[in-house]
């Protein structure tokens, strides 16, 4: 699947920056990801007790959330399907593919709504299409 990109931007965001961030996530390396977040960033996961999922506030908490994710799987990748940039927000549609430590493969659609400040992520909210059982 090819990625389509359309954008209206304030010059701090670009498709190149979004691709660099996606590459960092696909490296499954927390140290590669964290420089893209502000110190006071907030990450809302796809699941959790509240309407926003689990909320991680601040770089240290976000780093812990991603470390736990990468430690729980053999590998995980987000393949971009469509990306839109509007002002300080990026809307990314992905096919998320993961392989568990036991070798089980999973995939599902996800959308991230990411807010930037000065070229860094200040808010990342993730949404997932859940498989029916």
Buried (B, 14 or more C-beta within 10 A) or exposed (E): EEBEBEBEBEEEBBBEBBBEBBEBBBEBEBEBBBEBBBEEBBBBBBEEEEEEBBBBEBBEBBBEBBBEBBEEBBEBBBBBBBBBBEEBBBBBBBBBBBBEEEEEEEEBEBBBBBBBEEEBBBBBBBBBEEEEE
